[in-house]
């Protein structure tokens, strides 16, 4: 008995997937779930991201652009309209970071200034070059609203390690801001002994 060949996914299905991803990104942006935004962006085609950027208002566009890494930028720009590409290169462009020999207090000041300006890329880059223990100290020095925003820019694969250096109350609060997939990703990036420590320090609902 011959079976009819399976059909490839339709353009309509692809369009529906793109709409769904875009809607999830907009929702995650509104909720300040930047790790979720970056995860969704990684699975979208650059042309789809460009189309989404063009549909967003200025505030949303700036928030989304702050979550686009350098490699994604290079792939997205060819799909952007000339005017918007210029805006992203200028008004929304990332700013240079402090030098590598910056003192901890200068890093804290720089992060707070970047948070106040909405320059989350700068925050992410600063945190990227810091040891997890230093990140933990910086997070603990920030007021809760700023702490949550900075935490959202810690790479998922480093989040678990940072958690192990935090004091218990702050650790529980920040761990609760991770969804299940983010916790799993954080744990998988850790050494076995650190993974055990992470499980032990998680709130009961997440452990």
N, C-alpha and C positions, 0 to 999 in steps of 0.2 A: 504494500500500500504506500503510495507516494504522499508525502506531506508537503503542503505548500511552504515555500521558503518564508522564513520570518522576515518581516519588514523592518527597515532601520527606523530609529526614533524619528518622529515627525518634527518638522520645524515648529509646529504648534506646541509640542511637548517641550522643546528647548526654550521656546519663548515663555511658557508657563514656569519653567524652572528658574529662568532669569528673573521673572517678576517676583517669584517667591523669595529668591535670594535677596533681591533689592528691598522687598518689604521687610524682611528680617533684619537687614542692615539698618534701615531707617529706624526700626523699633529698637534695636540694640544701641544705636547712637543716642536715641532719646533717653534710654535707661542708663547711659554711661557705661555700658558693657563693652569696653574697647577690645578686650581679648576676644570676645565673640565676633566683633566686627572684623578683626584681622583674620580670624579663622574663615569667615564667610568670603572675604576678599580673595583668599588664597585659592578658592575653588572656582572663582569667576573668571571668564575670559576678559582680557584687558579692554576690548571694545565694549563689553557690557558694563564694565566699571566706568568707562568714559561716558557712556550714555546715561548712567545713573548720576554722575557728577553734573552733567548738563541739566538734568531735571531738578536737582535740589536747589533750595534757596541758598543764599550766601552763607548763612550760619551753618546749615547742614553740610554744605560743600566744604567749608573750612574744617568742620569737625571730622568729616570723612577723610579729607586729604591728609590730616594729621596721622591717620592710621595706615597710610600707604607707604611702604618702605621704598628704599632707593631702587631696588631691582624692579619693583612693580611700576614705579614712576616711569622708568625708561620704556617699558612696554605699553603703558597707557597713553603717554603723550602723543604718539603718532595718530591716535584715534580721536584726539580732542580737536575741537574747533580752534582756529588760530587765536581768537580773542580770549577764550577761556584758558588756553595753554599759557598765554602771556600773564593772565591774572594769577594763575597758580605758580608761575615762575617768579612773580614779583610780590604782590600783596600777601599771598598765602605761603610764600616760600619759607623754608626752614632757616633758622638763624644759626650762626656758628656757636660751637660749644666753648666752654672754658678750657684752658690748657690742662694737660694730663696731670700737672703737678698742683692742681688746685687743692686747697685745704678743705677739710670736711665742711667747715662753716660756709665757705664760699660756694661749695656744691649745694648746700642747703639753700642759700640765698638765691643761687642761680635757678634751682628747681622751683622755688616759690615764685620767682619772677616769671618764669616760663609758664607756670600754671595760671598765674594771673592774666597772662597774655593769651592763653589758650594755645600756646606753642607746645603741644604734647609730643611732637616729634623730637624736639630738643630735650624734653624730659626723658623720653625713651632712650635717646642716644647717651645722655649722661648716665642713666642707670645701667646701661649696657656695659659700660667700661668700669663699673664699680664692683667690688667684691660683694657677694650676698650679705655678709655681715655688715658691711658699710651701708648697703641698701636698707637693711633692717633698722639700723640706727637712724638713718635719714627719715624713714617712714614714721618711726616713733616720735621724732622731733616735730612732725607736721601736725597741725590741727586735723581732726577727723575728716572734714570735707576735702581738704587738700590731700590727705593721706589716701583716701579712696581713689582720687583721680590719678595720683602717682602710682598707686598699686596696679591700676588698670594698664599701665604702660610697662610693667615688669613682664619680661618674656615668660610665656607659660612654662617653658622647660626649665626656667630658673626659679619659678615661683615657690616650688616645694622647698628648695634649699633656703630661700629667704625666710620662709615660715619657721624653719627650725631655729633661727636666730632671734625671733621676736618674743617679747614677753607674752605670757599666756593670754591675757585679755585681748590685746591687739591681734595676736595670732588667730584667736577664735573668730574675731570680727572679720578679718581679711580672708580667712579660709572660707567663711560663709558666703563671701562674694564670688567665689569660684563655682562654676557649675560642675556637674559630675565629670564631663569629658575633660575639662581643664584640670581637675584634680588627678584624673588618671594620667593625663599627659605629663603633669608635673612629677608624679610619682615614678613614671617610667624613665624619666631623665635622671633619676637619682641613684646613687649607690644603694645597695641592699640595706645597709645599716641605717642610712639616712631615711630610706623609705619606711623602715620600721618605726623610726622616730616620728616621722610625719603622721603615720597612722595613729600613733599613741597620743599625739597632741591635737588631733582633729576633734571638733565637737562631735558628740555621739551621733547626731543625725547624718554626719558626713563620713564618719570613720568606717 
